[in-house]
Amino acid sequence: MATLWHGRFEGGPAEELLAYTVSLPYDQRLAPDDIAGSRAHVRGLVRAGVLTEAERDAVLAALDQVEQELAAGSFAFAPSDEDIHTAVERRVTELAGAAGAKLHSGRSRNDQVATDLRLYAKRALADVAERVLELQQVLLDRATEAGEAYLPGYTHLQRAQPVLLAHHLMAHAWALSRDVDRLLDCRRRLDVSPLGAGALAGSSIPLDPDGVAADLGFAGRFENSLDAVSDRDFVAESLFCLALIGVHLSRIGEEWVLWTSDEVGFARLDDAYATGSSMLPQKKNPDIAELARGKAGRLIGDLTGLLATLKGLPLAYNRDLQEDKEPLFDAVDQVSLALGAIAGMIRTATFDLEAMQGAADSPFAAATDLAEHLVVAGTPFREAHAIVGGLVRDALEGGRPLAELVAEHPALGPEVAAELLAPGAAVRRRRTPGGAGPDPVAAQRERLVARLAEDRARLAAL
């Protein structure tokens, strides 16, 4: 069995070696990027005087045919194909003969795979960012539909103060905006071509890394060949961005598990985005939300696994770096699926606004407003906090309505009770910029609309 490195060895590789080291089952995914990199390398070899124009045309035609065979599913892989790079080069050589055998001149699989993976990551991160924007739009649309409906806001999973439902939904949209920022910033940093670094030290062939980088659409080329072939910071950073998206989706999932439970009952899932039980006929399960929560651990594992792989590697390339692809592919796949599923779940769900508002209209939710009323009247906040806290304690322990106790208090009185404890009064009093009341939420919505338009323009510019 001929390999790319058979000349140095007297015998062929052991079956166990091939079985353990093969990456073809998963790195086939890089085929479009490998072919794109090979085309650019071929054109660079012409400029370097290694290939004639006729040889260039033969190799490029062979690459076109390989691309068509891969797309059609008719490409015949050979037992000696360790990876997609080997497979493509073998087939090109079969088709183009001696010209195809020159394809690898001045190139190593070390700089080749680094180039392929950067091309893939550039495309994949942009695709994920598009999906994030789609989920943000769903959140914005539902926030707009919600109008001035409100629900309890929580801290420590205890009811705290009422907030507009729109405010709550847009909170998740703003977190996802940071994810878009991170994805595009990561993409900007990885936009560097390693092609021309060779195995680790460049080449004696007069290659043109700058021209090849421009040909492939990279912003620039590597500065140090050792760094170029060993750097997987961009994979680790991509995995962090994807893992943090997974964490944000997990938080959304956790809320929807709670909101759709009978105990809370703030929302109902559309049948198309829920599952049933194999035993319990009455069940309607929030599997998408639960899986978003569960898969966050998988995404964190993809990141930490790669970091553990990288932390002990000396310069330059080591075969350990083969372990960079599966976690990246997995994270891209899982986040992409999750974004689409959660967007559909939220888009089609029904909110129970009466249940939300009923839970938020507890007079205890206005406790902070009572304390702030006293503060405005001149009472030090700590004293005001103690007064209202005492009234809450007396209401809970004595079984009397808080409104009665507030009406009887000399520093508060019946007018304050009527004004501040009325249903919906607490959320309408949230007036500060960025706050949860109608006026600041309306302004926030306009800023979010503008932010989504700006991010769409950034993606379009890529």
C-alpha positions as CSV (number, residue, x, y, z in Angstrom):
1,M,0.0,0.0,0.0
2,A,1.6,3.3,-1.1
3,T,1.4,6.2,1.2
4,L,2.5,9.8,0.9
5,W,5.6,8.9,2.9
6,H,6.4,5.3,1.7
7,G,9.8,6.2,0.3
8,R,11.5,6.3,3.7
9,F,10.1,3.0,4.8
10,E,11.0,-0.5,3.8
11,G,7.6,-2.1,4.5
12,G,4.0,-1.0,4.5
13,P,2.1,0.4,7.5
14,A,0.5,-2.0,10.0
15,E,-3.3,-2.3,9.8
16,E,-3.5,-1.2,13.5
17,L,-1.5,2.0,12.7
18,L,-3.8,2.9,9.8
19,A,-7.0,2.1,11.9
20,Y,-5.8,4.3,14.7
21,T,-4.4,7.3,12.7
22,V,-7.0,7.5,9.9
23,S,-9.0,10.8,9.9
24,L,-10.8,10.4,6.6
25,P,-14.2,9.4,8.1
26,Y,-14.5,12.9,9.6
27,D,-12.1,15.2,7.7
28,Q,-13.9,14.5,4.4
29,R,-15.9,17.5,5.5
30,L,-12.9,19.6,4.5
31,A,-13.0,18.5,0.9
32,P,-14.3,21.8,-0.5
33,D,-11.6,23.7,1.4
34,D,-8.9,21.3,0.4
35,I,-9.7,21.6,-3.2
36,A,-9.9,25.4,-2.9
37,G,-6.5,25.4,-1.2
38,S,-5.0,23.1,-3.9
39,R,-6.3,25.3,-6.7
40,A,-4.6,28.3,-5.2
41,H,-1.4,26.3,-4.5
42,V,-1.4,25.2,-8.2
43,R,-1.6,28.7,-9.4
44,G,1.2,29.7,-7.0
45,L,3.4,26.9,-8.3
46,V,3.0,28.3,-11.8
47,R,4.2,31.7,-10.6
48,A,7.1,29.8,-8.9
49,G,8.0,28.1,-12.1
50,V,7.3,24.6,-10.8
51,L,4.3,24.0,-13.1
52,T,3.8,25.0,-16.7
53,E,0.6,26.5,-17.8
54,A,-0.3,23.2,-19.5
55,E,0.4,21.3,-16.3
56,R,-1.7,23.9,-14.4
57,D,-4.6,23.4,-16.6
58,A,-4.4,19.6,-16.3
59,V,-4.2,19.7,-12.5
60,L,-7.0,22.2,-12.2
61,A,-9.2,20.1,-14.5
62,A,-8.5,17.1,-12.4
63,L,-9.4,19.1,-9.2
64,D,-12.7,20.1,-10.9
65,Q,-13.4,16.4,-11.6
66,V,-12.6,15.4,-8.0
67,E,-14.9,18.1,-6.8
68,Q,-17.7,16.8,-9.0
69,E,-17.1,13.2,-8.0
70,L,-17.2,14.1,-4.3
71,A,-20.4,16.1,-4.8
72,A,-22.1,13.3,-6.7
73,G,-21.0,10.7,-4.2
74,S,-19.1,8.7,-6.8
75,F,-15.6,9.4,-5.5
76,A,-13.9,6.0,-4.9
77,F,-11.8,6.2,-1.7
78,A,-8.8,3.8,-1.5
79,P,-7.5,1.9,1.5
80,S,-4.4,4.0,1.4
81,D,-6.4,7.3,1.8
82,E,-5.4,8.3,5.4
83,D,-7.2,11.6,5.1
84,I,-9.0,13.9,2.6
85,H,-5.7,15.5,1.5
86,T,-4.3,12.1,0.6
87,A,-7.4,11.1,-1.2
88,V,-7.6,14.3,-3.3
89,E,-3.9,14.2,-4.2
90,R,-4.1,10.5,-5.2
91,R,-7.1,11.0,-7.4
92,V,-5.6,14.1,-9.0
93,T,-2.5,12.2,-9.8
94,E,-4.5,9.4,-11.4
95,L,-6.3,11.9,-13.6
96,A,-3.4,14.3,-14.4
97,G,-0.5,11.9,-14.3
98,A,3.0,13.5,-13.8
99,A,1.5,17.0,-13.5
100,G,-0.7,15.7,-10.6
101,A,2.3,14.3,-8.9
102,K,3.7,17.8,-8.7
103,L,0.7,19.1,-6.7
104,H,2.3,18.7,-3.4
105,S,5.5,20.6,-4.3
106,G,6.5,23.0,-1.6
107,R,3.5,22.0,0.5
108,S,3.1,19.8,3.6
109,R,0.0,18.3,5.0
110,N,0.9,20.5,8.0
111,D,0.3,23.8,6.3
112,Q,-2.4,22.2,4.1
113,V,-4.6,21.1,6.9
114,A,-4.1,24.3,8.8
115,T,-5.3,26.2,5.7
116,D,-8.2,23.9,5.2
117,L,-9.4,24.3,8.7
118,R,-9.1,28.0,8.7
119,L,-11.2,28.2,5.5
120,Y,-13.8,26.0,7.1
121,A,-13.8,28.0,10.3
122,K,-14.3,31.2,8.4
123,R,-17.3,29.9,6.7
124,A,-18.8,28.0,9.7
125,L,-18.5,30.9,12.1
126,A,-20.3,33.2,9.6
127,D,-23.0,30.6,9.2
128,V,-23.5,30.3,13.0
129,A,-23.7,34.0,13.3
130,E,-26.5,34.1,10.7
131,R,-28.4,31.6,12.8
132,V,-27.8,33.6,15.9
133,L,-29.3,36.6,14.2
134,E,-32.3,34.5,13.2
135,L,-33.0,33.6,16.8
136,Q,-32.5,37.2,17.9
137,Q,-35.1,38.2,15.3
138,V,-37.6,35.7,16.8
139,L,-37.0,37.1,20.3
140,L,-37.5,40.7,19.0
141,D,-40.7,39.7,17.1
142,R,-42.1,38.1,20.2
143,A,-41.1,41.0,22.3
144,T,-42.9,43.3,19.9
145,E,-46.0,41.2,20.0
146,A,-46.0,41.1,23.8
147,G,-46.7,44.8,24.1
148,E,-47.0,45.9,27.7
149,A,-47.6,42.4,29.1
150,Y,-45.5,41.7,32.2
151,L,-44.3,38.8,34.4
152,P,-42.3,38.5,37.6
153,G,-38.6,39.1,37.3
154,Y,-36.5,36.7,39.4
155,T,-33.4,36.7,41.4
156,H,-32.3,33.5,43.1
157,L,-35.3,32.0,41.3
158,Q,-37.5,34.0,43.7
159,R,-39.9,36.6,42.5
160,A,-38.3,40.0,42.7
161,Q,-39.9,42.8,40.7
162,P,-42.3,42.8,37.7
163,V,-40.7,43.3,34.3
164,L,-42.2,43.6,30.8
165,L,-42.2,40.3,28.9
166,A,-40.5,42.2,26.1
167,H,-37.7,43.2,28.4
168,H,-37.1,39.6,29.5
169,L,-37.1,38.3,25.9
170,M,-34.8,41.1,24.7
171,A,-32.4,40.3,27.6
172,H,-31.6,37.1,25.8
173,A,-31.3,38.9,22.4
174,W,-28.7,41.2,23.8
175,A,-26.6,38.3,25.2
176,L,-26.8,36.7,21.7
177,S,-25.5,40.0,20.3
178,R,-22.3,39.6,22.2
179,D,-22.1,36.1,20.7
180,V,-22.3,37.6,17.2
181,D,-19.5,40.0,18.2
182,R,-17.3,37.3,19.4
183,L,-17.9,35.1,16.4
184,L,-17.0,37.9,14.0
185,D,-14.0,39.0,16.1
186,C,-12.7,35.4,16.2
187,R,-13.2,35.1,12.5
188,R,-11.2,38.3,11.9
189,R,-8.3,36.8,13.9
190,L,-8.3,33.5,12.2
191,D,-8.3,35.1,8.7
192,V,-4.6,34.3,8.1
193,S,-3.3,31.9,5.5
194,P,-0.7,29.3,6.6
195,L,-0.1,28.0,3.1
196,G,3.6,28.3,2.2
197,A,4.8,27.5,5.7
198,G,5.5,23.9,4.6
199,A,6.1,21.3,7.2
200,L,7.5,23.9,9.6
201,A,10.3,26.0,7.9
202,G,8.9,27.2,4.6
203,S,10.4,26.1,1.3
204,S,13.4,26.6,-1.0
205,I,11.0,26.8,-3.9
206,P,10.2,30.5,-4.6
207,L,6.6,30.3,-3.4
208,D,4.3,33.3,-3.1
209,P,2.4,33.0,0.2
210,D,1.0,36.5,-0.1
211,G,-0.4,35.8,-3.5
212,V,-1.9,32.5,-2.4
213,A,-3.4,34.2,0.6
214,A,-5.1,36.8,-1.6
215,D,-6.2,34.1,-4.0
216,L,-7.9,32.2,-1.1
217,G,-9.6,35.4,0.2
218,F,-7.5,35.5,3.4
219,A,-6.8,38.9,4.9
220,G,-3.0,38.1,5.0
221,R,-0.5,35.4,5.4
222,F,1.5,33.9,8.3
223,E,4.5,35.7,9.8
224,N,6.3,32.7,11.3
225,S,6.2,29.2,9.7
226,L,6.6,27.4,13.0
227,D,3.6,29.2,14.4
228,A,1.6,28.8,11.3
229,V,1.6,25.0,11.3
230,S,1.2,24.6,15.1
231,D,-1.3,27.3,15.9
232,R,-4.7,26.1,16.9
233,D,-5.7,29.1,18.9
234,F,-8.3,29.8,16.3
235,V,-9.9,26.4,17.0
236,A,-9.9,26.9,20.7
237,E,-11.3,30.4,20.4
238,S,-14.0,29.2,18.0
239,L,-14.9,26.5,20.5
240,F,-15.1,29.0,23.3
241,C,-17.4,31.2,21.2
242,L,-19.6,28.2,20.4
243,A,-19.6,26.9,24.0
244,L,-20.7,30.3,25.3
245,I,-23.5,30.3,22.8
246,G,-24.4,26.9,24.1
247,V,-24.4,28.3,27.7
248,H,-26.8,31.1,26.6
249,L,-29.1,28.6,24.9
250,S,-28.9,26.4,28.0
251,R,-30.2,29.4,30.1
252,I,-33.0,29.9,27.7
253,G,-33.8,26.2,27.8
254,E,-33.9,26.2,31.6
255,E,-36.4,29.0,31.7
256,W,-38.6,27.3,29.1
257,V,-38.6,24.1,31.1
258,L,-39.9,26.1,34.0
259,W,-42.3,28.3,32.1
260,T,-44.0,25.3,30.4
261,S,-44.4,23.3,33.6
262,D,-47.8,23.0,35.2
263,E,-46.4,24.6,38.4
264,V,-45.5,27.9,36.5
265,G,-47.6,27.7,33.4
266,F,-46.3,30.9,31.7
267,A,-46.1,29.3,28.2
268,R,-47.4,26.4,26.1
269,L,-45.3,24.7,23.4
270,D,-46.6,24.1,20.0
271,D,-47.2,20.4,19.3
272,A,-44.5,20.4,16.5
273,Y,-41.9,21.5,19.0
274,A,-42.7,19.2,21.9
275,T,-42.6,15.4,22.4
276,G,-44.8,12.9,24.3
277,S,-44.2,10.1,26.6
278,S,-44.0,6.4,25.6
279,M,-46.0,5.5,28.8
280,L,-47.7,8.6,30.1
281,P,-50.5,9.7,27.6
282,Q,-50.9,13.2,29.2
283,K,-47.4,14.3,28.8
284,K,-46.0,17.1,26.6
285,N,-42.3,17.4,27.1
286,P,-40.0,20.3,26.4
287,D,-37.2,18.2,24.9
288,I,-35.7,21.0,22.8
289,A,-35.2,23.1,25.9
290,E,-33.9,20.2,27.9
291,L,-31.4,19.2,25.2
292,A,-30.2,22.8,24.9
293,R,-29.5,22.6,28.6
294,G,-27.8,19.2,28.3
295,K,-25.7,19.8,25.2
296,A,-24.1,22.8,26.8
297,G,-22.0,20.3,28.8
298,R,-21.0,18.6,25.5
299,L,-19.9,21.9,24.0
300,I,-17.9,22.8,27.1
301,G,-16.3,19.4,26.8
302,D,-15.3,20.0,23.2
303,L,-13.5,23.2,24.4
304,T,-11.8,21.7,27.4
305,G,-10.8,18.6,25.6
306,L,-8.9,20.6,22.9
307,L,-7.3,22.8,25.5
308,A,-6.0,19.8,27.3
309,T,-4.6,18.5,24.0
310,L,-2.8,21.7,23.2
311,K,-1.3,22.5,26.5
312,G,1.6,20.2,26.3
313,L,2.7,20.4,22.7
314,P,6.1,21.7,21.7
315,L,6.7,23.5,18.4
316,A,5.9,22.8,15.7
317,Y,3.3,20.3,14.3
318,N,2.4,17.2,16.3
319,R,-0.1,14.5,15.3
320,D,-2.0,15.4,18.5
321,L,-3.4,18.3,16.4
322,Q,-5.5,15.8,14.4
323,E,-7.8,16.0,17.5
324,D,-8.7,19.6,16.6
325,K,-11.3,18.8,13.9
326,E,-13.9,16.5,15.6
327,P,-14.6,18.9,18.5
328,L,-14.9,21.9,16.1
329,F,-17.2,20.0,13.7
330,D,-19.3,18.7,16.6
331,A,-19.7,22.2,18.2
332,V,-20.6,23.8,14.9
333,D,-23.2,21.1,14.3
334,Q,-24.7,21.1,17.7
335,V,-25.0,24.9,18.1
336,S,-26.4,25.2,14.6
337,L,-29.1,22.6,15.3
338,A,-29.9,24.1,18.7
339,L,-30.3,27.7,17.3
340,G,-32.8,26.5,14.7
341,A,-34.7,24.3,17.1
342,I,-35.0,27.0,19.9
343,A,-35.9,29.7,17.4
344,G,-38.8,27.4,16.2
345,M,-39.8,26.6,19.7
346,I,-40.1,30.2,20.8
347,R,-41.6,31.4,17.5
348,T,-44.5,28.9,17.8
349,A,-45.1,28.9,21.5
350,T,-48.2,30.5,23.2
351,F,-47.7,32.8,26.2
352,D,-50.2,32.7,29.1
353,L,-50.2,36.4,29.8
354,E,-52.9,36.2,32.5
355,A,-50.8,33.7,34.4
356,M,-47.7,35.8,34.0
357,Q,-49.4,39.0,35.1
358,G,-51.2,37.3,37.9
359,A,-47.9,36.1,39.3
360,A,-46.4,39.5,39.0
361,D,-49.3,41.4,40.7
362,S,-48.4,40.2,44.2
363,P,-48.2,43.3,46.4
364,F,-44.9,42.0,47.7
365,A,-43.4,42.6,44.2
366,A,-43.9,46.3,44.9
367,A,-41.9,46.3,48.1
368,T,-38.9,48.1,46.5
369,D,-41.3,50.8,45.2
370,L,-42.6,51.4,48.8
371,A,-39.1,51.7,50.1
372,E,-38.1,54.1,47.3
373,H,-41.2,56.2,48.0
374,L,-39.9,56.6,51.5
375,V,-36.5,57.5,50.2
376,V,-37.9,60.2,47.9
377,A,-39.7,61.6,51.0
378,G,-36.4,61.8,52.8
379,T,-36.1,58.5,54.7
380,P,-32.6,57.0,54.5
381,F,-32.7,53.9,52.4
382,R,-31.6,51.4,55.1
383,E,-34.4,52.7,57.4
384,A,-36.9,52.6,54.5
385,H,-35.8,49.0,53.7
386,A,-36.3,48.0,57.4
387,I,-39.8,49.6,57.5
388,V,-41.1,47.9,54.4
389,G,-39.4,44.6,55.4
390,G,-41.2,44.7,58.7
391,L,-44.5,45.3,56.9
392,V,-43.9,42.3,54.7
393,R,-43.0,40.2,57.7
394,D,-46.2,41.3,59.6
395,A,-48.3,40.5,56.5
396,L,-46.9,37.0,56.1
397,E,-46.9,36.1,59.8
398,G,-50.1,37.9,60.8
399,G,-52.2,36.9,57.8
400,R,-53.3,40.5,57.0
401,P,-53.0,41.9,53.4
402,L,-50.0,44.1,52.8
403,A,-52.2,46.8,51.4
404,E,-53.9,47.2,54.7
405,L,-50.7,47.5,56.6
406,V,-49.3,50.0,54.1
407,A,-52.5,52.1,54.4
408,E,-52.2,52.1,58.1
409,H,-48.6,53.1,58.3
410,P,-48.1,56.8,59.1
411,A,-45.2,57.3,56.6
412,L,-47.2,55.6,53.8
413,G,-51.0,55.7,54.0
414,P,-54.0,54.7,51.9
415,E,-53.1,56.8,48.8
416,V,-49.6,55.2,48.6
417,A,-51.2,51.8,49.0
418,A,-53.7,52.5,46.2
419,E,-51.1,53.9,43.9
420,L,-48.2,51.6,44.4
421,L,-49.9,48.3,45.0
422,A,-52.3,48.5,42.1
423,P,-51.9,45.7,39.5
424,G,-49.3,46.7,36.9
425,A,-48.2,49.8,38.8
426,A,-44.8,48.5,39.8
427,V,-43.7,47.7,36.2
428,R,-44.9,51.1,34.9
429,R,-42.8,52.9,37.5
430,R,-39.5,51.4,36.0
431,R,-38.4,54.5,34.1
432,T,-34.6,54.5,34.1
433,P,-32.7,53.9,30.9
434,G,-32.3,50.2,30.2
435,G,-35.0,49.4,32.7
436,A,-38.0,47.1,32.6
437,G,-40.8,49.6,32.2
438,P,-42.7,50.6,29.0
439,D,-40.8,53.8,28.1
440,P,-37.2,52.4,28.5
441,V,-38.2,49.1,26.8
442,A,-39.6,51.0,23.8
443,A,-36.3,52.8,23.4
444,Q,-34.4,49.6,24.0
445,R,-36.4,47.9,21.2
446,E,-35.4,50.6,18.7
447,R,-31.7,50.1,19.7
448,L,-32.0,46.3,19.2
449,V,-33.6,46.8,15.8
450,A,-30.6,49.0,14.9
451,R,-28.1,46.5,16.3
452,L,-29.6,43.6,14.3
453,A,-29.5,45.7,11.1
454,E,-25.8,46.6,11.8
455,D,-24.8,43.0,12.5
456,R,-26.6,41.8,9.3
457,A,-24.6,44.5,7.4
458,R,-21.4,43.2,9.0
459,L,-22.2,39.7,7.9
460,A,-23.2,40.8,4.4
461,A,-19.8,42.6,4.0
462,L,-18.0,39.3,4.6
